[in-house]
Amino acid sequence: MTHDELDRRLDVLFREYRQACPDLEGSANFMPQLWQKIEAGQTLPLMLGRWTRMFVSFAAALCLAMAVILVLPYHQTSVVQTSYVEALEREHPNDMMAYSDVVPDNSGDVAWQ
């Protein structure tokens, strides 16, 4: 193919393209309508992004609050914080003296005399 034949085929192709896709006349509402179409396509991703950021922020705040709760000392008087054996020992400290190998030192302790 020569250069002239290629030019003619290219011109035919451009003519067919112009006939298939005519130029649109721009109106006064062209840009606002274009932006409405663009924004309509972006509303779902923007909403999902916003919800995702809110969820991540809430999760981070919740984790921080739970970490603070676990780190701070927790004192509650109604909860027993000793074991059963320790509680029995505190209630009856002298009951176990009969089973121990304690020898009085005769230092004047009234309980040993």
TORNU-230862 format. One record per atom (N, C-alpha, C): atom name; residue in one letter; x, y, z. Coordinates in Angstrom, 3 decimals, always signed. Layout:
BEGIN
+------+------+----------+----------+----------+
! site ! code !       px !       py !       pz !
+------+------+----------+----------+----------+
!   CA !    a !        X !        Y !        Z !
...
+------+------+----------+----------+----------+
END
This chain:
BEGIN
+------+------+----------+----------+----------+
! site ! code !       px !       py !       pz !
+------+------+----------+----------+----------+
!    N !    m !   +0.829 !   -1.175 !   +0.000 !
!   CA !    m !   +0.000 !   +0.000 !   +0.000 !
!    C !    m !   +0.875 !   +1.241 !   +0.000 !
!    N !    t !   +0.426 !   +2.143 !   -0.764 !
!   CA !    t !   +1.198 !   +3.381 !   -0.868 !
!    C !    t !   +0.696 !   +4.359 !   +0.183 !
!    N !    h !   +1.392 !   +5.397 !   +0.241 !
!   CA !    h !   +1.075 !   +6.431 !   +1.214 !
!    C !    h !   -0.252 !   +7.102 !   +0.883 !
!    N !    d !   -0.538 !   +7.322 !   -0.384 !
!   CA !    d !   -1.807 !   +7.948 !   -0.790 !
!    C !    d !   -3.002 !   +7.054 !   -0.467 !
!    N !    e !   -2.857 !   +5.758 !   -0.660 !
!   CA !    e !   -3.955 !   +4.844 !   -0.342 !
!    C !    e !   -4.243 !   +4.835 !   +1.157 !
!    N !    l !   -3.201 !   +4.872 !   +1.965 !
!   CA !    l !   -3.384 !   +4.917 !   +3.418 !
!    C !    l !   -4.086 !   +6.204 !   +3.838 !
!    N !    d !   -3.714 !   +7.319 !   +3.203 !
!   CA !    d !   -4.372 !   +8.589 !   +3.527 !
!    C !    d !   -5.853 !   +8.540 !   +3.180 !
!    N !    r !   -6.180 !   +7.984 !   +2.011 !
!   CA !    r !   -7.586 !   +7.892 !   +1.607 !
!    C !    r !   -8.379 !   +6.988 !   +2.565 !
!    N !    r !   -7.812 !   +5.877 !   +2.957 !
!   CA !    r !   -8.513 !   +4.966 !   +3.887 !
!    C !    r !   -8.701 !   +5.632 !   +5.254 !
!    N !    l !   -7.713 !   +6.404 !   +5.658 !
!   CA !    l !   -7.826 !   +7.110 !   +6.926 !
!    C !    l !   -8.916 !   +8.184 !   +6.850 !
!    N !    d !   -8.993 !   +8.903 !   +5.738 !
!   CA !    d !  -10.053 !   +9.896 !   +5.553 !
!    C !    d !  -11.431 !   +9.252 !   +5.574 !
!    N !    v !  -11.579 !   +8.096 !   +4.937 !
!   CA !    v !  -12.854 !   +7.377 !   +4.942 !
!    C !    v !  -13.216 !   +6.961 !   +6.371 !
!    N !    l !  -12.242 !   +6.497 !   +7.095 !
!   CA !    l !  -12.468 !   +6.080 !   +8.491 !
!    C !    l !  -12.927 !   +7.260 !   +9.336 !
!    N !    f !  -12.283 !   +8.421 !   +9.182 !
!   CA !    f !  -12.690 !   +9.605 !   +9.942 !
!    C !    f !  -14.097 !  +10.051 !   +9.569 !
!    N !    r !  -14.465 !   +9.996 !   +8.273 !
!   CA !    r !  -15.809 !  +10.372 !   +7.846 !
!    C !    r !  -16.859 !   +9.441 !   +8.474 !
!    N !    e !  -16.592 !   +8.156 !   +8.468 !
!   CA !    e !  -17.525 !   +7.193 !   +9.072 !
!    C !    e !  -17.660 !   +7.433 !  +10.574 !
!    N !    y !  -16.569 !   +7.774 !  +11.188 !
!   CA !    y !  -16.600 !   +8.044 !  +12.631 !
!    C !    y !  -17.449 !   +9.276 !  +12.915 !
!    N !    r !  -17.280 !  +10.366 !  +12.139 !
!   CA !    r !  -18.077 !  +11.582 !  +12.325 !
!    C !    r !  -19.563 !  +11.306 !  +12.122 !
!    N !    q !  -19.887 !  +10.456 !  +11.179 !
!   CA !    q !  -21.294 !  +10.134 !  +10.932 !
!    C !    q !  -21.868 !   +9.285 !  +12.081 !
!    N !    a !  -21.045 !   +8.392 !  +12.634 !
!   CA !    a !  -21.516 !   +7.523 !  +13.723 !
!    C !    a !  -21.626 !   +8.284 !  +15.037 !
!    N !    c !  -20.732 !   +9.228 !  +15.279 !
!   CA !    c !  -20.713 !   +9.991 !  +16.539 !
!    C !    c !  -20.784 !  +11.475 !  +16.219 !
!    N !    p !  -21.965 !  +12.022 !  +16.089 !
!   CA !    p !  -22.066 !  +13.449 !  +15.752 !
!    C !    p !  -21.637 !  +14.319 !  +16.928 !
!    N !    d !  -21.198 !  +15.530 !  +16.642 !
!   CA !    d !  -20.804 !  +16.481 !  +17.691 !
!    C !    d !  -22.039 !  +16.947 !  +18.438 !
!    N !    l !  -21.927 !  +16.972 !  +19.749 !
!   CA !    l !  -23.036 !  +17.447 !  +20.564 !
!    C !    l !  -22.921 !  +18.948 !  +20.738 !
!    N !    e !  -24.044 !  +19.601 !  +20.653 !
!   CA !    e !  -24.074 !  +21.039 !  +20.884 !
!    C !    e !  -24.060 !  +21.272 !  +22.389 !
!    N !    g !  -23.153 !  +22.112 !  +22.835 !
!   CA !    g !  -23.083 !  +22.429 !  +24.253 !
!    C !    g !  -24.150 !  +23.421 !  +24.638 !
!    N !    s !  -24.885 !  +23.113 !  +25.714 !
!   CA !    s !  -25.932 !  +24.018 !  +26.185 !
!    C !    s !  -25.455 !  +24.715 !  +27.458 !
!    N !    a !  -26.291 !  +25.564 !  +27.991 !
!   CA !    a !  -25.935 !  +26.293 !  +29.218 !
!    C !    a !  -25.869 !  +25.352 !  +30.419 !
!    N !    n !  -26.593 !  +24.241 !  +30.364 !
!   CA !    n !  -26.611 !  +23.295 !  +31.482 !
!    C !    n !  -25.641 !  +22.133 !  +31.295 !
!    N !    f !  -24.744 !  +22.251 !  +30.332 !
!   CA !    f !  -23.857 !  +21.125 !  +30.050 !
!    C !    f !  -22.976 !  +20.789 !  +31.256 !
!    N !    m !  -22.267 !  +21.766 !  +31.816 !
!   CA !    m !  -21.355 !  +21.490 !  +32.940 !
!    C !    m !  -22.111 !  +21.088 !  +34.203 !
!    N !    p !  -23.200 !  +21.762 !  +34.595 !
!   CA !    p !  -23.913 !  +21.285 !  +35.793 !
!    C !    p !  -24.427 !  +19.859 !  +35.645 !
!    N !    q !  -24.947 !  +19.518 !  +34.476 !
!   CA !    q !  -25.427 !  +18.157 !  +34.269 !
!    C !    q !  -24.277 !  +17.160 !  +34.293 !
!    N !    l !  -23.151 !  +17.561 !  +33.740 !
!   CA !    l !  -21.984 !  +16.679 !  +33.758 !
!    C !    l !  -21.537 !  +16.414 !  +35.192 !
!    N !    w !  -21.486 !  +17.473 !  +36.031 !
!   CA !    w !  -21.075 !  +17.291 !  +37.420 !
!    C !    w !  -22.105 !  +16.480 !  +38.201 !
!    N !    q !  -23.372 !  +16.622 !  +37.894 !
!   CA !    q !  -24.387 !  +15.801 !  +38.563 !
!    C !    q !  -24.183 !  +14.326 !  +38.242 !
!    N !    k !  -23.859 !  +14.031 !  +37.000 !
!   CA !    k !  -23.600 !  +12.634 !  +36.617 !
!    C !    k !  -22.363 !  +12.095 !  +37.320 !
!    N !    i !  -21.328 !  +12.930 !  +37.404 !
!   CA !    i !  -20.095 !  +12.486 !  +38.064 !
!    C !    i !  -20.343 !  +12.247 !  +39.552 !
!    N !    e !  -21.031 !  +13.181 !  +40.210 !
!   CA !    e !  -21.299 !  +13.040 !  +41.638 !
!    C !    e !  -22.249 !  +11.892 !  +41.933 !
!    N !    a !  -23.179 !  +11.622 !  +41.047 !
!   CA !    a !  -24.102 !  +10.502 !  +41.252 !
!    C !    a !  -23.350 !   +9.178 !  +41.245 !
!    N !    g !  -22.327 !   +9.097 !  +40.441 !
!   CA !    g !  -21.526 !   +7.869 !  +40.405 !
!    C !    g !  -20.595 !   +7.735 !  +41.584 !
!    N !    q !  -20.329 !   +8.832 !  +42.288 !
!   CA !    q !  -19.383 !   +8.790 !  +43.402 !
!    C !    q !  -20.056 !   +8.746 !  +44.760 !
!    N !    t !  -21.344 !   +8.809 !  +44.864 !
!   CA !    t !  -21.983 !   +8.871 !  +46.180 !
!    C !    t !  -21.784 !   +7.591 !  +46.981 !
!    N !    l !  -21.913 !   +6.441 !  +46.382 !
!   CA !    l !  -21.750 !   +5.190 !  +47.112 !
!    C !    l !  -20.317 !   +5.017 !  +47.631 !
!    N !    p !  -19.282 !   +5.198 !  +46.806 !
!   CA !    p !  -17.932 !   +5.074 !  +47.356 !
!    C !    p !  -17.633 !   +6.099 !  +48.444 !
!    N !    l !  -18.143 !   +7.317 !  +48.294 !
!   CA !    l !  -17.910 !   +8.324 !  +49.329 !
!    C !    l !  -18.610 !   +7.954 !  +50.626 !
!    N !    m !  -19.842 !   +7.460 !  +50.524 !
!   CA !    m !  -20.552 !   +7.039 !  +51.733 !
!    C !    m !  -19.860 !   +5.863 !  +52.405 !
!    N !    l !  -19.427 !   +4.895 !  +51.620 !
!   CA !    l !  -18.732 !   +3.741 !  +52.197 !
!    C !    l !  -17.425 !   +4.165 !  +52.859 !
!    N !    g !  -16.717 !   +5.081 !  +52.220 !
!   CA !    g !  -15.481 !   +5.580 !  +52.819 !
!    C !    g !  -15.734 !   +6.295 !  +54.124 !
!    N !    r !  -16.799 !   +7.093 !  +54.166 !
!   CA !    r !  -17.144 !   +7.819 !  +55.382 !
!    C !    r !  -17.525 !   +6.845 !  +56.497 !
!    N !    w !  -18.355 !   +5.855 !  +56.172 !
!   CA !    w !  -18.761 !   +4.852 !  +57.171 !
!    C !    w !  -17.573 !   +4.034 !  +57.649 !
!    N !    t !  -16.658 !   +3.719 !  +56.738 !
!   CA !    t !  -15.482 !   +2.947 !  +57.119 !
!    C !    t !  -14.606 !   +3.733 !  +58.086 !
!    N !    r !  -14.387 !   +5.015 !  +57.801 !
!   CA !    r !  -13.583 !   +5.840 !  +58.703 !
!    C !    r !  -14.244 !   +5.965 !  +60.067 !
!    N !    m !  -15.582 !   +6.106 !  +60.108 !
!   CA !    m !  -16.275 !   +6.189 !  +61.389 !
!    C !    m !  -16.162 !   +4.877 !  +62.157 !
!    N !    f !  -16.298 !   +3.755 !  +61.469 !
!   CA !    f !  -16.196 !   +2.455 !  +62.130 !
!    C !    f !  -14.797 !   +2.229 !  +62.691 !
!    N !    v !  -13.777 !   +2.569 !  +61.925 !
!   CA !    v !  -12.397 !   +2.385 !  +62.391 !
!    C !    v !  -12.123 !   +3.300 !  +63.582 !
!    N !    s !  -12.618 !   +4.523 !  +63.541 !
!   CA !    s !  -12.436 !   +5.433 !  +64.676 !
!    C !    s !  -13.137 !   +4.898 !  +65.921 !
!    N !    f !  -14.344 !   +4.398 !  +65.758 !
!   CA !    f !  -15.077 !   +3.832 !  +66.892 !
!    C !    f !  -14.347 !   +2.607 !  +67.457 !
!    N !    a !  -13.848 !   +1.745 !  +66.582 !
!   CA !    a !  -13.129 !   +0.541 !  +67.038 !
!    C !    a !  -11.854 !   +0.922 !  +67.779 !
!    N !    a !  -11.137 !   +1.934 !  +67.285 !
!   CA !    a !   -9.913 !   +2.374 !  +67.965 !
!    C !    a !  -10.245 !   +2.956 !  +69.337 !
!    N !    a !  -11.308 !   +3.750 !  +69.423 !
!   CA !    a !  -11.705 !   +4.324 !  +70.713 !
!    C !    a !  -12.137 !   +3.231 !  +71.686 !
!    N !    l !  -12.850 !   +2.234 !  +71.191 !
!   CA !    l !  -13.279 !   +1.129 !  +72.045 !
!    C !    l !  -12.079 !   +0.331 !  +72.558 !
!    N !    c !  -11.121 !   +0.062 !  +71.692 !
!   CA !    c !   -9.906 !   -0.660 !  +72.118 !
!    C !    c !   -9.130 !   +0.139 !  +73.154 !
!    N !    l !   -9.031 !   +1.444 !  +72.940 !
!   CA !    l !   -8.331 !   +2.288 !  +73.901 !
!    C !    l !   -9.052 !   +2.293 !  +75.242 !
!    N !    a !  -10.369 !   +2.379 !  +75.228 !
!   CA !    a !  -11.129 !   +2.367 !  +76.475 !
!    C !    a !  -10.974 !   +1.039 !  +77.208 !
!    N !    m !  -11.000 !   -0.063 !  +76.472 !
!   CA !    m !  -10.825 !   -1.370 !  +77.118 !
!    C !    m !   -9.417 !   -1.519 !  +77.679 !
!    N !    a !   -8.421 !   -0.999 !  +76.989 !
!   CA !    a !   -7.050 !   -1.067 !  +77.499 !
!    C !    a !   -6.915 !   -0.253 !  +78.772 !
!    N !    v !   -7.531 !   +0.919 !  +78.816 !
!   CA !    v !   -7.473 !   +1.741 !  +80.029 !
!    C !    v !   -8.177 !   +1.042 !  +81.175 !
!    N !    i !   -9.310 !   +0.423 !  +80.904 !
!   CA !    i !  -10.044 !   -0.295 !  +81.951 !
!    C !    i !   -9.208 !   -1.455 !  +82.496 !
!    N !    l !   -8.488 !   -2.142 !  +81.616 !
!   CA !    l !   -7.674 !   -3.271 !  +82.075 !
!    C !    l !   -6.430 !   -2.825 !  +82.823 !
!    N !    v !   -5.898 !   -1.668 !  +82.503 !
!   CA !    v !   -4.653 !   -1.209 !  +83.125 !
!    C !    v !   -4.911 !   -0.568 !  +84.476 !
!    N !    l !   -5.990 !   +0.182 !  +84.604 !
!   CA !    l !   -6.268 !   +0.864 !  +85.868 !
!    C !    l !   -6.612 !   -0.146 !  +86.954 !
!    N !    p !   -6.173 !   +0.124 !  +88.188 !
!   CA !    p !   -6.511 !   -0.803 !  +89.279 !
!    C !    p !   -8.008 !   -0.754 !  +89.558 !
!    N !    y !   -8.548 !   -1.902 !  +89.867 !
!   CA !    y !   -9.983 !   -2.028 !  +90.083 !
!    C !    y !  -10.201 !   -2.531 !  +91.502 !
!    N !    h !  -10.803 !   -1.699 !  +92.339 !
!   CA !    h !  -11.064 !   -2.076 !  +93.731 !
!    C !    h !  -12.560 !   -2.104 !  +93.954 !
!    N !    q !  -13.022 !   -3.251 !  +94.380 !
!   CA !    q !  -14.432 !   -3.379 !  +94.725 !
!    C !    q !  -14.488 !   -4.154 !  +96.027 !
!    N !    t !  -15.152 !   -3.603 !  +97.008 !
!   CA !    t !  -15.140 !   -4.212 !  +98.339 !
!    C !    t !  -16.030 !   -5.439 !  +98.433 !
!    N !    s !  -17.036 !   -5.559 !  +97.598 !
!   CA !    s !  -17.952 !   -6.683 !  +97.718 !
!    C !    s !  -17.407 !   -7.956 !  +97.087 !
!    N !    v !  -16.340 !   -7.868 !  +96.331 !
!   CA !    v !  -15.778 !   -9.038 !  +95.675 !
!    C !    v !  -14.632 !   -9.573 !  +96.519 !
!    N !    v !  -14.649 !  -10.863 !  +96.782 !
!   CA !    v !  -13.591 !  -11.488 !  +97.557 !
!    C !    v !  -12.373 !  -11.667 !  +96.659 !
!    N !    q !  -11.253 !  -11.120 !  +97.105 !
!   CA !    q !  -10.047 !  -11.184 !  +96.294 !
!    C !    q !   -9.014 !  -12.143 !  +96.882 !
!    N !    t !   -9.436 !  -12.950 !  +97.834 !
!   CA !    t !   -8.530 !  -13.932 !  +98.418 !
!    C !    t !   -9.055 !  -15.329 !  +98.113 !
!    N !    s !   -8.181 !  -16.277 !  +98.257 !
!   CA !    s !   -8.590 !  -17.656 !  +98.003 !
!    C !    s !   -9.338 !  -18.200 !  +99.217 !
!    N !    y !   -9.908 !  -19.359 !  +99.069 !
!   CA !    y !  -10.667 !  -19.992 ! +100.145 !
!    C !    y !   -9.751 !  -20.342 ! +101.316 !
!    N !    v !   -8.578 !  -20.816 ! +100.998 !
!   CA !    v !   -7.625 !  -21.200 ! +102.049 !
!    C !    v !   -7.169 !  -19.973 ! +102.824 !
!    N !    e !   -6.907 !  -18.889 ! +102.140 !
!   CA !    e !   -6.486 !  -17.661 ! +102.817 !
!    C !    e !   -7.602 !  -17.117 ! +103.708 !
!    N !    a !   -8.842 !  -17.211 ! +103.241 !
!   CA !    a !   -9.966 !  -16.739 ! +104.052 !
!    C !    a !  -10.122 !  -17.587 ! +105.308 !
!    N !    l !   -9.974 !  -18.909 ! +105.188 !
!   CA !    l !  -10.045 !  -19.779 ! +106.378 !
!    C !    l !   -8.906 !  -19.473 ! +107.343 !
!    N !    e !   -7.745 !  -19.239 ! +106.839 !
!   CA !    e !   -6.594 !  -18.939 ! +107.693 !
!    C !    e !   -6.800 !  -17.630 ! +108.434 !
!    N !    r !   -7.386 !  -16.656 ! +107.774 !
!   CA !    r !   -7.630 !  -15.368 ! +108.409 !
!    C !    r !   -8.707 !  -15.492 ! +109.490 !
!    N !    e !   -9.705 !  -16.337 ! +109.282 !
!   CA !    e !  -10.787 !  -16.487 ! +110.249 !
!    C !    e !  -10.354 !  -17.280 ! +111.490 !
!    N !    h !   -9.513 !  -18.278 ! +111.292 !
!   CA !    h !   -9.101 !  -19.155 ! +112.408 !
!    C !    h !   -7.586 !  -19.302 ! +112.414 !
!    N !    p !   -6.868 !  -18.297 ! +112.840 !
!   CA !    p !   -5.403 !  -18.395 ! +112.766 !
!    C !    p !   -4.805 !  -19.342 ! +113.808 !
!    N !    n !   -5.431 !  -19.489 ! +114.965 !
!   CA !    n !   -4.841 !  -20.310 ! +116.024 !
!    C !    n !   -5.234 !  -21.775 ! +115.925 !
!    N !    d !   -6.188 !  -22.139 ! +115.095 !
!   CA !    d !   -6.603 !  -23.524 ! +114.965 !
!    C !    d !   -5.481 !  -24.379 ! +114.403 !
!    N !    m !   -4.667 !  -23.826 ! +113.593 !
!   CA !    m !   -3.599 !  -24.591 ! +112.958 !
!    C !    m !   -2.377 !  -24.744 ! +113.861 !
!    N !    m !   -2.356 !  -24.034 ! +114.976 !
!   CA !    m !   -1.198 !  -24.113 ! +115.865 !
!    C !    m !   -1.069 !  -25.502 ! +116.494 !
!    N !    a !   -2.143 !  -26.224 ! +116.638 !
!   CA !    a !   -2.078 !  -27.553 ! +117.244 !
!    C !    a !   -1.345 !  -28.524 ! +116.329 !
!    N !    y !   -1.340 !  -28.265 ! +115.035 !
!   CA !    y !   -0.706 !  -29.175 ! +114.085 !
!    C !    y !   +0.709 !  -28.759 ! +113.705 !
!    N !    s !   +1.158 !  -27.652 ! +114.217 !
!   CA !    s !   +2.497 !  -27.197 ! +113.835 !
!    C !    s !   +3.503 !  -27.615 ! +114.890 !
!    N !    d !   +4.736 !  -27.642 ! +114.507 !
!   CA !    d !   +5.826 !  -28.029 ! +115.414 !
!    C !    d !   +6.440 !  -26.787 ! +116.030 !
!    N !    v !   +5.640 !  -26.056 ! +116.775 !
!   CA !    v !   +6.128 !  -24.828 ! +117.382 !
!    C !    v !   +6.503 !  -25.138 ! +118.824 !
!    N !    v !   +7.694 !  -24.773 ! +119.171 !
!   CA !    v !   +8.186 !  -24.983 ! +120.525 !
!    C !    v !   +8.220 !  -23.631 ! +121.213 !
!    N !    p !   +7.579 !  -23.507 ! +122.377 !
!   CA !    p !   +7.604 !  -22.198 ! +123.051 !
!    C !    p !   +9.026 !  -21.833 ! +123.474 !
!    N !    d !   +9.324 !  -20.566 ! +123.371 !
!   CA !    d !  +10.672 !  -20.108 ! +123.711 !
!    C !    d !  +10.751 !  -19.560 ! +125.124 !
!    N !    n !   +9.658 !  -19.624 ! +125.868 !
!   CA !    n !   +9.599 !  -19.169 ! +127.262 !
!    C !    n !  +10.107 !  -17.747 ! +127.422 !
!    N !    s !   +9.708 !  -16.893 ! +126.498 !
!   CA !    s !  +10.159 !  -15.508 ! +126.575 !
!    C !    s !   +9.170 !  -14.640 ! +127.333 !
!    N !    g !   +8.258 !  -15.245 ! +128.038 !
!   CA !    g !   +7.305 !  -14.489 ! +128.825 !
!    C !    g !   +5.980 !  -14.280 ! +128.132 !
!    N !    d !   +5.762 !  -14.991 ! +127.076 !
!   CA !    d !   +4.484 !  -14.865 ! +126.356 !
!    C !    d !   +3.409 !  -15.566 ! +127.186 !
!    N !    v !   +2.333 !  -14.864 ! +127.507 !
!   CA !    v !   +1.279 !  -15.375 ! +128.346 !
!    C !    v !   +0.577 !  -16.561 ! +127.695 !
!    N !    a !   +0.470 !  -16.566 ! +126.395 !
!   CA !    a !   -0.242 !  -17.620 ! +125.711 !
!    C !    a !   +0.455 !  -18.965 ! +125.840 !
!    N !    w !   +1.754 !  -18.965 ! +126.127 !
!   CA !    w !   +2.522 !  -20.225 ! +126.202 !
!    C !    w !   +2.592 !  -20.770 ! +127.618 !
!    N !    q !   +2.136 !  -20.091 ! +128.546 !
!   CA !    q !   +2.298 !  -20.553 ! +129.925 !
!    C !    q !   +1.124 !  -21.316 ! +130.444 !
+------+------+----------+----------+----------+
END
